[in-house]
């Protein structure tokens, strides 16, 4: 069996830490480099439910997309929820490794997995990585639908193809507009509107769209927007990443067992649909 340092070297080759954004916190959070690794669990969030799942599974390594400590800390006391996670991991000899923005821009990366979950044909990166001569790495992906759909139908299709969450899919734009091309970006994507408009696509599917950026985007162009849950847009990467590590394990004869957590760690747990929209009236006593 490989030791942790060998597996981490393979992970760093897949998602080089130097390609992470300067503000990011990627790499190994805890783990003994000399410990043997037999089972690896992939998940989006390093929350306690996932840590407990790793314990129950008997995993030796937990790989998550989101960092545990994105900002600095002065304590790992078990009285804090992040400290408790660290204590649980160390107590059970489980290492934690993070691949975040270095996985976002990889080839393949988070948005490739998102496009794959939606069965889209990838045309290229939305924001190409200037350091990649092949032009395959970068943030987001520009894609083509297998066949045109209305915005309403594409929203329903995306809701059915992505992991189920309380939010589902929200859409902005004419529900009857025909969609042929779409940009996708796993995770928060409303900083990419200029790039999406420059790409000339019909729609943009991402997560965490805020009111003002989304409102302004719909005023500037006929671009349709689809807003999915953050967790749902990034979870497909876990399956892709596990398959990548499987391939490395096979080449080296390691015999690793990789697992993907199906635990939904999206923070939103319920959704109540609004009543049908009605025309406001000036009826005395009516809510304003």
Backbone bond lengths (Angstrom), bond angles and torsions (degrees), N, CA, C in turn:
res aa  C-N    CA-C-N  psi(-1)  N-CA   C-N-CA  omega(-1)  CA-C   N-CA-C  phi
1 X - - - 1.466 - - 1.524 110.12 -
2 X 1.333 118.14 147.71 1.458 119.83 177.97 1.516 110.45 -74.49
3 X 1.315 116.40 157.84 1.458 120.69 171.78 1.520 107.83 -94.20
4 X 1.326 115.28 165.62 1.456 120.79 -174.40 1.527 112.21 -55.92
5 X 1.313 118.03 -42.33 1.463 120.36 -177.43 1.531 111.18 -59.50
6 X 1.346 117.93 -34.50 1.462 120.86 178.59 1.528 111.13 -70.20
7 X 1.327 116.35 -41.29 1.467 119.95 179.46 1.523 110.30 -67.75
8 X 1.325 116.89 -40.39 1.469 119.84 179.10 1.523 111.01 -64.05
9 X 1.311 117.31 -36.62 1.465 120.59 177.07 1.529 109.99 -62.23
10 X 1.335 116.11 -38.84 1.465 120.15 178.00 1.524 110.94 -66.99
11 X 1.332 116.86 -40.43 1.463 120.33 178.80 1.525 111.06 -65.86
12 X 1.325 116.51 -39.69 1.473 119.87 178.74 1.522 111.50 -68.36
13 X 1.326 117.06 -26.26 1.462 119.69 175.64 1.530 110.47 -73.24
14 X 1.328 116.35 -35.68 1.459 120.25 177.19 1.520 111.40 -70.76
15 X 1.327 116.36 -42.41 1.470 121.92 -176.14 1.534 108.02 -133.58
16 X 1.341 116.76 80.00 1.465 119.70 -176.34 1.525 112.16 -55.66
17 X 1.335 117.47 127.16 1.469 119.91 -176.69 1.524 113.10 -62.53
18 X 1.343 117.72 -25.17 1.465 119.59 -179.65 1.524 112.23 -69.99
19 X 1.322 117.16 -12.11 1.465 119.72 177.74 1.520 112.61 -91.42
20 X 1.313 117.16 1.77 1.463 120.63 175.43 1.527 110.02 -75.05
21 X 1.326 116.09 154.29 1.466 120.90 175.39 1.527 109.49 -63.07
22 X 1.331 116.23 152.92 1.459 120.60 -177.31 1.513 113.97 -61.30
23 X 1.342 117.31 -28.08 1.464 120.52 -178.05 1.534 112.07 -84.54
24 X 1.332 116.85 -7.67 1.457 121.11 -171.43 1.528 111.41 -80.81
25 X 1.332 115.75 166.19 1.472 121.92 178.67 1.519 108.06 -132.33
26 X 1.336 115.56 86.01 1.460 120.53 -177.17 1.520 109.99 -109.47
27 X 1.330 115.34 171.71 1.453 119.57 178.39 1.513 112.41 105.32
28 X 1.322 116.02 -162.28 1.460 122.15 -173.92 1.514 111.26 -88.76
29 X 1.323 115.73 126.16 1.462 122.23 -179.99 1.518 110.42 -88.81
30 X 1.321 116.95 -42.52 1.468 120.86 178.31 1.522 108.53 -155.52
31 X 1.320 115.60 158.39 1.459 120.94 179.37 1.512 111.87 140.56
32 X 1.338 115.96 143.20 1.460 123.30 178.24 1.525 108.36 -88.86
33 X 1.335 119.42 117.44 1.475 121.70 -176.87 1.523 114.20 -56.49
34 X 1.334 118.08 -24.27 1.464 120.19 -176.18 1.530 113.53 -91.55
35 X 1.338 117.43 -1.76 1.466 120.79 -178.23 1.526 110.97 -75.42
36 X 1.330 117.99 138.01 1.458 121.27 176.75 1.529 110.69 -69.51
37 X 1.315 116.03 145.87 1.464 122.27 179.30 1.522 108.88 -118.35
38 X 1.326 115.36 123.28 1.461 121.02 177.83 1.527 112.03 -115.50
39 X 1.333 116.16 -40.27 1.463 121.33 -177.54 1.522 110.11 -123.65
40 X 1.320 115.51 138.48 1.462 121.59 -179.88 1.520 108.10 -128.33
41 X 1.327 116.80 131.84 1.461 122.38 177.67 1.519 109.27 -111.58
42 X 1.332 117.12 131.21 1.461 122.81 176.73 1.522 109.29 -107.03
43 X 1.348 116.25 138.40 1.460 121.65 179.18 1.526 108.73 -155.04
44 X 1.319 116.31 167.13 1.465 120.74 179.20 1.521 110.80 -81.62
45 X 1.338 116.93 -47.68 1.464 120.94 -170.87 1.529 112.20 -116.45
46 X 1.340 117.53 135.33 1.468 120.20 177.16 1.530 111.49 -86.84
47 X 1.334 116.05 56.08 1.462 121.14 179.60 1.526 109.22 -91.78
48 X 1.336 116.39 169.68 1.455 120.21 -173.29 1.523 112.57 -60.45
49 X 1.335 117.40 -37.06 1.464 119.38 179.34 1.528 111.31 -59.44
50 X 1.319 116.32 -38.28 1.466 120.39 179.90 1.527 110.18 -73.28
51 X 1.320 116.92 -40.33 1.462 120.65 177.24 1.530 109.75 -60.34
52 X 1.331 116.94 -44.75 1.469 120.46 178.11 1.530 111.14 -62.92
53 X 1.329 116.66 -36.78 1.461 120.41 177.09 1.529 110.66 -63.48
54 X 1.333 116.04 -40.43 1.465 119.90 177.86 1.527 110.75 -62.44
55 X 1.325 116.86 -38.92 1.459 121.20 177.81 1.532 110.12 -63.46
56 X 1.339 116.50 -48.42 1.460 120.93 -178.67 1.523 111.76 -62.79
57 X 1.318 116.08 -34.50 1.460 121.56 -179.75 1.520 112.10 -73.42
58 X 1.332 116.51 -23.20 1.456 120.04 -173.24 1.512 111.88 78.92
59 X 1.345 116.36 30.13 1.465 120.90 -178.85 1.526 110.07 -72.35
60 X 1.303 114.67 149.88 1.463 121.30 174.88 1.529 110.84 -102.04
61 X 1.329 115.94 -16.88 1.460 121.09 -177.86 1.522 108.95 -145.77
62 X 1.319 115.25 132.73 1.464 122.91 173.91 1.520 107.27 -112.90
63 X 1.324 116.75 124.31 1.461 122.02 177.27 1.515 107.88 -112.98
64 X 1.332 117.04 121.47 1.458 120.75 179.35 1.522 110.37 -121.10
65 X 1.316 114.48 157.55 1.458 120.27 177.08 1.532 110.28 -81.64
66 X 1.299 117.12 -43.47 1.464 119.92 -178.71 1.531 111.28 -87.12
67 X 1.325 116.67 141.22 1.465 119.93 177.88 1.528 111.97 -68.97
68 X 1.320 115.15 152.43 1.465 119.88 171.68 1.521 109.61 -79.63
69 X 1.314 116.53 -46.24 1.465 121.80 179.69 1.525 109.13 -117.53
70 X 1.340 116.17 88.04 1.455 119.62 178.58 1.521 110.92 -75.84
71 X 1.314 116.12 -30.64 1.462 121.41 176.17 1.533 108.67 -114.18
72 X 1.305 116.42 161.23 1.458 120.20 -177.03 1.516 112.82 -61.30
73 X 1.322 115.27 155.80 1.459 120.22 177.36 1.519 108.78 -141.01
74 X 1.311 115.55 158.99 1.467 120.70 177.78 1.523 111.63 -114.50
75 X 1.347 117.14 4.18 1.457 118.76 -176.76 1.523 111.04 -152.80
76 X 1.331 114.70 146.98 1.462 120.93 168.93 1.527 108.14 -121.94
77 X 1.318 116.21 30.74 1.464 121.18 179.83 1.520 110.01 -58.33
78 X 1.321 116.42 139.77 1.462 121.41 -178.71 1.524 112.05 -69.24
79 X 1.319 117.88 -7.22 1.462 120.98 176.38 1.534 111.07 -76.50
80 X 1.349 117.49 -12.37 1.463 121.59 174.18 1.526 108.12 -101.81
81 X 1.335 117.02 151.94 1.465 117.91 -174.87 1.527 112.13 -67.93
82 X 1.327 117.65 -31.69 1.465 118.92 177.26 1.525 110.49 -75.59
83 X 1.310 116.73 -37.86 1.453 120.02 175.99 1.515 112.01 -63.48
84 X 1.326 115.77 -37.47 1.471 119.44 177.80 1.519 110.44 -63.05
85 X 1.328 116.29 -38.96 1.462 119.81 178.05 1.524 110.47 -62.21
86 X 1.328 116.75 -44.12 1.467 120.77 179.14 1.522 110.44 -62.65
87 X 1.335 117.05 -45.36 1.467 120.75 179.69 1.531 110.75 -59.58
88 X 1.341 116.56 -43.22 1.463 120.30 -179.32 1.521 110.75 -63.45
89 X 1.327 116.18 -43.86 1.466 120.32 -179.80 1.523 111.42 -61.78
90 X 1.328 117.04 -48.69 1.461 120.64 -177.41 1.529 110.97 -66.79
91 X 1.329 116.35 -40.00 1.463 120.58 180.00 1.525 111.51 -58.79
92 X 1.345 116.57 -32.88 1.467 120.43 -177.09 1.529 112.27 -106.21
93 X 1.331 116.60 17.42 1.467 121.60 176.96 1.525 112.60 54.98
94 X 1.331 115.67 44.26 1.464 121.52 177.89 1.519 108.58 -110.57
95 X 1.307 116.05 125.53 1.461 120.69 176.98 1.520 109.52 -85.16
96 X 1.332 116.37 154.22 1.466 122.52 176.27 1.520 108.66 -125.05
97 X 1.323 115.02 127.55 1.467 121.12 178.98 1.520 108.64 -129.79
98 X 1.343 116.95 140.92 1.466 122.57 -175.74 1.524 110.47 -119.17
99 X 1.340 116.37 132.06 1.464 122.72 170.63 1.523 106.74 -126.80
100 X 1.319 117.13 106.58 1.462 121.31 -172.10 1.529 110.57 -113.34
101 X 1.330 118.25 -101.03 1.462 118.90 -178.03 1.526 112.22 -67.36
102 X 1.323 117.52 -22.10 1.467 119.44 173.86 1.524 111.36 -70.38
103 X 1.340 117.61 -23.02 1.464 121.08 173.37 1.528 111.06 -86.91
104 X 1.341 117.13 -27.10 1.466 120.41 178.49 1.522 111.46 -59.34
105 X 1.325 117.01 -44.09 1.464 121.40 -172.99 1.528 113.31 -97.05
106 X 1.314 117.90 3.81 1.465 121.56 -175.93 1.527 111.43 -70.80
107 X 1.320 115.31 169.56 1.458 122.07 174.89 1.527 108.42 -126.92
108 X 1.340 118.42 101.16 1.460 126.22 0.12 1.522 111.12 -81.70
109 X 1.338 115.11 156.10 1.453 119.97 -178.54 1.518 111.72 -129.65
110 X 1.319 114.81 -165.54 1.461 121.32 -174.80 1.527 111.85 -59.09
111 X 1.331 116.91 -42.21 1.469 119.11 -177.91 1.518 112.33 -73.75
112 X 1.338 118.48 -26.13 1.460 120.28 172.07 1.520 110.23 -63.08
113 X 1.324 116.09 -43.06 1.459 120.38 179.42 1.526 110.58 -65.15
114 X 1.343 116.95 -38.80 1.459 120.78 177.92 1.528 110.14 -63.83
115 X 1.328 116.49 -46.17 1.467 120.29 178.12 1.529 110.58 -61.34
116 X 1.331 116.59 -39.15 1.458 120.05 178.82 1.518 112.29 -63.81
117 X 1.337 116.41 -39.81 1.462 120.30 178.76 1.526 111.25 -62.79
118 X 1.332 116.16 -28.46 1.467 121.21 -179.79 1.528 112.08 -96.08
119 X 1.337 116.63 3.06 1.468 122.37 179.47 1.524 111.26 56.60
120 X 1.339 116.12 43.77 1.458 121.73 178.65 1.523 110.18 -96.76
121 X 1.306 117.03 150.27 1.464 121.28 175.29 1.513 108.70 -89.68
122 X 1.321 116.44 121.50 1.462 121.48 -175.99 1.524 109.64 -82.49
123 X 1.338 114.89 129.39 1.461 120.88 178.17 1.518 111.93 -99.38
124 X 1.345 117.22 -25.50 1.460 120.72 179.73 1.508 110.75 160.42
125 X 1.344 117.28 175.65 1.463 120.37 179.04 1.523 111.65 -70.96
126 X 1.319 115.50 149.00 1.459 120.89 176.06 1.521 110.78 -73.05
127 X 1.340 115.96 -46.37 1.467 122.10 176.19 1.526 106.94 -120.94
128 X 1.326 118.12 93.58 1.468 120.29 -174.97 1.522 112.68 -61.95
129 X 1.332 115.22 146.25 1.461 122.29 174.17 1.530 107.50 -81.78
130 X 1.325 116.11 115.63 1.470 120.65 -175.78 1.520 112.46 -62.02
131 X 1.332 116.84 -20.10 1.469 119.51 -178.34 1.525 112.85 -86.16
132 X 1.338 117.39 -0.54 1.462 120.82 -178.24 1.527 109.59 -103.90
133 X 1.334 118.85 104.80 1.471 120.96 -178.07 1.521 112.99 -64.41
134 X 1.333 116.89 -23.67 1.459 120.08 179.95 1.520 112.43 -78.25
135 X 1.341 116.47 -16.08 1.459 120.46 178.51 1.511 114.18 69.82
136 X 1.329 117.57 28.75 1.469 121.06 -178.34 1.527 112.56 -106.53
137 X 1.327 116.97 -28.26 1.463 119.67 179.70 1.532 110.08 -82.54
138 X 1.321 114.56 159.28 1.450 119.19 176.11 1.513 111.27 145.54
139 X 1.314 115.62 177.22 1.457 121.80 -176.28 1.524 110.52 -89.59
140 X 1.328 117.10 132.50 1.457 121.26 178.87 1.515 112.03 70.98
141 X 1.335 114.96 170.42 1.460 120.60 178.13 1.533 109.34 -140.33
142 X 1.327 115.44 143.26 1.461 122.21 172.16 1.519 106.79 -95.43
143 X 1.323 116.50 130.51 1.461 120.33 -170.88 1.524 111.63 -136.09
144 X 1.328 113.62 167.99 1.459 122.39 178.04 1.516 107.90 -126.86
145 X 1.325 117.14 137.56 1.456 120.91 175.34 1.520 109.74 -73.86
146 X 1.318 116.21 152.22 1.468 120.37 177.28 1.523 110.32 -62.59
147 X 1.312 116.88 -33.89 1.464 122.26 174.56 1.520 107.90 -153.76
148 X 1.325 118.18 151.33 1.466 120.36 -176.96 1.524 111.66 -61.00
149 X 1.337 115.27 146.12 1.457 122.38 175.11 1.524 108.43 -137.22
150 X 1.319 116.36 156.52 1.455 118.58 168.91 1.522 108.04 -71.25
151 X 1.323 116.41 160.70 1.463 120.26 178.03 1.525 110.25 -58.24
152 X 1.333 116.94 -42.81 1.467 119.82 -179.77 1.522 111.14 -61.31
153 X 1.329 116.75 -42.33 1.462 119.88 -179.56 1.532 111.22 -69.48
154 X 1.335 116.02 -38.03 1.462 118.53 179.84 1.526 110.29 -66.85
155 X 1.341 117.54 -37.04 1.464 120.40 177.18 1.527 110.24 -62.30
156 X 1.333 116.52 -43.71 1.467 120.01 178.39 1.522 111.13 -64.99
157 X 1.325 115.89 -40.35 1.461 121.32 178.52 1.528 110.66 -61.49
158 X 1.350 116.62 -46.30 1.463 120.64 179.58 1.517 110.88 -62.72
159 X 1.321 116.91 -40.32 1.466 120.49 179.59 1.522 111.00 -62.36
160 X 1.324 116.75 -33.68 1.461 120.52 -179.65 1.523 112.36 -79.24
161 X 1.328 117.56 -28.76 1.461 121.19 -175.80 1.523 113.51 -87.91
162 X 1.327 116.85 -31.07 1.461 119.95 -178.83 1.527 109.94 -86.67
163 X 1.342 117.88 159.27 1.460 119.79 177.68 1.524 111.73 -55.50
164 X 1.315 116.24 141.53 1.460 121.08 -176.57 1.524 111.32 -69.92
165 X 1.317 116.23 133.28 1.458 122.69 175.02 1.519 108.76 -137.14
166 X 1.330 116.33 166.34 1.458 120.00 178.88 1.520 111.64 -61.75
167 X 1.332 116.66 -35.54 1.462 120.00 -177.35 1.510 112.58 -70.20
168 X 1.324 117.49 -42.17 1.455 119.36 -171.76 1.521 110.08 71.97
169 X 1.318 116.91 -140.20 1.464 123.13 -179.24 1.523 109.52 -123.39
170 X 1.325 117.21 129.29 1.457 122.51 171.04 1.524 108.08 -103.21
171 X 1.324 116.98 145.58 1.464 120.59 179.95 1.516 110.01 -130.13
172 X 1.329 115.79 145.74 1.460 122.68 176.39 1.522 107.86 -125.94
173 X 1.319 116.11 130.64 1.459 120.78 -179.09 1.510 110.66 130.06
174 X 1.303 116.23 -179.73 1.460 122.15 179.05 1.525 109.17 -68.83
175 X 1.337 118.74 116.49 1.468 120.15 -177.68 1.524 113.79 -58.40
176 X 1.354 116.89 -23.79 1.461 120.37 -177.57 1.531 112.68 -93.90
177 X 1.324 117.48 0.30 1.456 119.62 -179.04 1.526 110.18 -65.37
178 X 1.315 116.80 137.97 1.457 120.92 179.13 1.523 110.36 -79.10
179 X 1.325 115.97 131.38 1.466 122.36 -179.63 1.523 108.70 -112.09
180 X 1.339 115.88 122.67 1.455 121.97 176.84 1.531 111.71 -116.34
181 X 1.338 115.75 -37.84 1.467 120.81 -178.70 1.516 109.31 -123.65
182 X 1.323 115.80 147.43 1.460 120.57 -176.85 1.525 109.76 -147.67
183 X 1.312 115.90 140.57 1.462 121.34 169.65 1.517 107.48 -96.35
184 X 1.330 116.72 140.12 1.457 120.69 177.45 1.524 108.72 -126.86
185 X 1.321 115.28 145.85 1.458 120.96 174.96 1.515 108.03 -148.70
186 X 1.332 116.75 116.27 1.450 120.75 178.47 1.520 111.00 -66.75
187 X 1.326 116.67 138.91 1.462 120.96 -178.54 1.514 111.81 83.82
188 X 1.324 116.29 -163.21 1.471 121.90 -175.44 1.526 110.41 -69.47
189 X 1.345 116.59 123.74 1.458 118.90 -172.84 1.511 116.53 -127.28
190 X 1.355 118.88 10.97 1.465 116.64 -174.74 1.532 113.33 -79.37
191 X 1.320 117.45 2.46 1.470 119.71 171.77 1.533 111.03 -85.63
192 X 1.334 117.34 -2.98 1.462 121.73 -172.48 1.526 113.48 -105.67
193 X 1.334 117.52 10.40 1.462 119.39 -174.59 1.527 112.70 -58.45
194 X 1.313 118.22 -40.75 1.471 120.02 179.47 1.525 110.76 -60.95
195 X 1.328 117.18 -42.36 1.460 121.31 179.21 1.524 111.24 -66.47
196 X 1.330 116.21 -38.89 1.462 120.20 -179.60 1.522 110.14 -66.40
197 X 1.340 117.59 -43.92 1.463 119.65 178.05 1.527 110.92 -63.01
198 X 1.325 116.39 -39.72 1.465 120.02 179.33 1.521 111.41 -64.21
199 X 1.332 117.08 -28.98 1.467 120.99 -179.98 1.523 111.73 -73.49
200 X 1.330 117.61 -18.64 1.455 121.53 176.84 1.514 115.38 71.25
201 X 1.333 117.08 25.02 1.465 120.47 -179.29 1.524 110.66 -81.18
202 X 1.324 115.15 166.27 1.462 120.44 -179.46 1.523 112.37 -82.09
203 X 1.336 117.14 -28.78 1.459 120.42 -173.73 1.525 110.46 -148.85
204 X 1.320 114.91 161.58 1.465 122.42 178.10 1.514 108.02 -133.53
205 X 1.342 116.36 120.45 1.466 121.65 177.85 1.518 108.60 -110.69
206 X 1.330 115.65 122.69 1.453 121.67 -179.74 1.526 108.13 -155.37
207 X 1.335 117.62 -153.25 1.463 120.96 -178.94 1.524 110.03 -140.85
208 X 1.326 115.32 165.63 1.472 123.00 173.33 1.522 113.20 61.36
209 X 1.326 117.76 35.99 1.460 119.70 179.06 1.524 109.86 -72.70
210 X 1.322 115.08 123.62 1.467 121.58 -179.98 1.526 110.64 -88.90
211 X 1.333 115.28 158.66 1.464 120.93 -173.69 1.526 112.80 -56.85
212 X 1.320 117.66 -56.18 1.463 119.74 -172.50 1.530 113.01 -65.89
213 X 1.342 119.84 -48.71 1.465 118.09 177.17 1.527 112.72 -60.57
214 X 1.338 117.17 -39.05 1.463 119.91 -179.80 1.527 110.64 -68.34
215 X 1.326 116.74 -42.74 1.463 120.63 179.17 1.523 110.80 -61.21
216 X 1.329 116.43 -45.59 1.457 120.02 179.23 1.522 111.67 -64.42
217 X 1.324 116.77 -37.47 1.463 120.40 179.98 1.519 111.18 -63.70
218 X 1.337 117.75 -39.64 1.460 120.16 -179.46 1.523 111.85 -72.19
219 X 1.341 117.09 -22.56 1.460 120.34 177.40 1.529 112.20 -81.33
220 X 1.322 116.26 -28.99 1.466 120.30 -175.77 1.521 113.30 -79.22
221 X 1.336 117.54 -27.19 1.463 120.20 -176.17 1.525 108.72 -159.34
222 X 1.331 117.33 167.81 1.470 120.13 177.60 1.528 113.51 -78.44
223 X 1.327 117.59 10.98 1.462 121.61 -179.92 1.525 111.12 -52.50
224 X 1.331 116.75 127.64 1.464 121.81 175.29 1.525 109.29 -86.44
225 X 1.319 116.38 146.01 1.461 121.45 -178.27 1.519 109.66 -119.86
226 X 1.328 115.48 140.44 1.459 121.56 172.97 1.514 107.73 -128.40
227 X 1.321 115.73 122.01 1.464 122.62 -174.43 1.527 109.03 -111.96
228 X 1.327 115.96 110.93 1.463 121.69 179.08 1.527 109.61 -104.33
229 X 1.317 116.54 170.79 1.461 120.53 176.01 1.529 109.25 -69.12
230 X 1.321 116.62 138.80 1.463 122.38 -178.59 1.526 110.56 -52.36
231 X 1.318 116.51 -50.08 1.464 120.79 -177.62 1.526 110.90 -59.79
232 X 1.339 117.47 -41.06 1.463 121.00 -176.29 1.518 112.28 -66.13
233 X 1.346 117.53 -32.17 1.463 119.79 -179.07 1.522 112.17 -77.69
234 X 1.325 117.71 -17.15 1.458 120.41 -177.35 1.529 113.44 -107.37
235 X 1.326 117.44 -19.21 1.461 119.45 -178.55 1.526 113.02 -59.86
236 X 1.361 120.54 -37.90 1.469 118.31 179.15 1.527 113.65 -55.91
237 X 1.345 116.78 -26.86 1.466 119.00 177.48 1.523 111.57 -61.00
238 X 1.314 118.23 -32.15 1.466 120.75 -178.42 1.527 110.46 -60.05
239 X 1.331 116.74 -43.16 1.465 119.64 178.35 1.521 111.01 -66.78
240 X 1.329 116.08 -41.22 1.465 120.06 178.26 1.523 110.88 -63.29
241 X 1.338 116.76 -44.49 1.464 121.44 -178.57 1.522 110.97 -64.84
242 X 1.329 117.06 -40.52 1.466 120.20 178.30 1.523 110.29 -62.35
243 X 1.333 116.83 -40.60 1.464 120.37 178.54 1.527 110.93 -64.87
244 X 1.334 116.85 -37.17 1.464 119.86 177.76 1.524 111.10 -64.32
245 X 1.330 117.13 -43.23 1.460 119.50 178.52 1.523 110.77 -68.55
246 X 1.326 117.76 -34.71 1.466 120.55 174.81 1.525 110.91 -56.95
247 X 1.343 115.38 -43.14 1.465 119.66 -179.30 1.526 111.03 -63.78
248 X 1.325 116.70 -40.76 1.468 120.66 177.14 1.519 110.22 -63.60
249 X 1.330 115.97 -44.18 1.468 120.98 179.82 1.528 111.17 -60.19
250 X 1.330 115.74 -41.84 1.466 119.57 179.74 1.529 111.07 -64.28
251 X 1.336 116.74 -40.86 1.465 119.79 -179.27 1.521 111.70 -63.28
252 X 1.331 115.80 -36.72 1.463 120.43 -176.84 1.529 113.02 -93.10
253 X 1.332 116.72 -5.91 1.454 119.42 -177.61 1.518 113.20 68.66
254 X 1.326 116.72 32.11 1.465 120.38 -176.06 1.530 112.93 -77.05
255 X 1.323 117.10 -32.40 1.458 119.19 -177.94 1.517 113.83 71.06
256 X 1.333 117.49 30.18 1.463 120.42 178.78 1.525 111.09 -65.92
257 X 1.327 116.13 148.91 1.460 122.11 171.76 1.523 107.19 -107.24
258 X 1.329 117.31 114.72 1.457 120.44 179.11 1.524 110.05 -104.05
259 X 1.315 115.62 144.65 1.458 122.50 -178.59 1.521 108.60 -135.52
260 X 1.313 116.14 150.21 1.468 122.35 177.13 1.521 108.31 -118.87
261 X 1.310 116.40 124.96 1.460 120.41 -179.92 1.521 110.43 -68.94
262 X 1.330 115.81 132.97 1.467 121.69 174.09 1.523 111.32 -98.14
263 X 1.319 116.76 4.38 1.465 120.40 179.86 1.522 109.88 -68.59
264 X 1.322 116.69 126.46 1.468 121.32 179.42 1.522 108.33 -81.18
265 X 1.329 116.18 113.55 1.467 119.98 179.89 1.523 111.75 -108.33
266 X 1.329 117.05 14.24 1.463 119.10 170.64 1.526 107.85 -59.60
267 X 1.342 118.86 132.14 1.464 119.54 -174.66 1.520 114.64 -69.08
268 X 1.346 117.53 -20.64 1.465 120.26 -178.72 1.518 109.20 -85.51
269 X 1.331 116.93 127.87 1.462 121.01 -171.65 1.530 113.90 -116.51
270 X 1.325 118.57 -7.28 1.463 120.26 179.58 1.517 109.36 -151.67
271 X 1.322 115.42 154.63 1.458 121.22 179.88 1.522 108.27 -141.96
272 X 1.316 116.84 130.35 1.459 122.20 176.32 1.523 107.68 -117.45
273 X 1.319 116.61 118.62 1.459 120.39 -178.93 1.525 110.18 -69.86
274 X 1.323 115.97 142.99 1.459 120.66 177.03 1.520 110.12 -69.82
275 X 1.331 115.69 160.24 1.461 120.27 173.59 1.521 108.89 -67.62
276 X 1.341 118.35 156.88 1.469 120.27 178.53 1.522 111.39 -53.05
277 X 1.328 115.93 141.42 1.457 120.12 -179.39 1.515 110.33 -65.94
278 X 1.326 116.08 137.43 1.466 121.61 177.39 1.510 108.96 -127.27
279 X 1.316 116.09 159.60 1.457 120.98 179.10 1.515 109.11 -76.24
280 X 1.323 119.41 126.21 1.471 120.62 178.47 1.520 111.00 -60.02
281 X 1.305 115.19 144.99 1.472 120.36 177.22 1.517 109.19 -124.04
282 X 1.307 115.01 168.10 1.475 120.79 177.16 1.520 111.29 -102.46
283 X 1.322 116.20 25.98 1.465 120.36 179.97 1.528 109.39 -58.55
284 X 1.334 117.79 129.36 1.466 119.78 178.92 1.520 110.94 -55.45
285 X 1.305 115.75 132.55 1.466 120.59 178.90 1.508 114.15 86.26
286 X 1.350 116.52 -6.95 1.461 118.38 178.78 1.511 110.29 -72.59
287 X 1.333 118.43 144.80 1.474 120.92 178.12 1.514 110.52 -59.08
288 X 1.321 116.21 141.16 1.448 121.19 179.10 1.518 109.77 -116.35
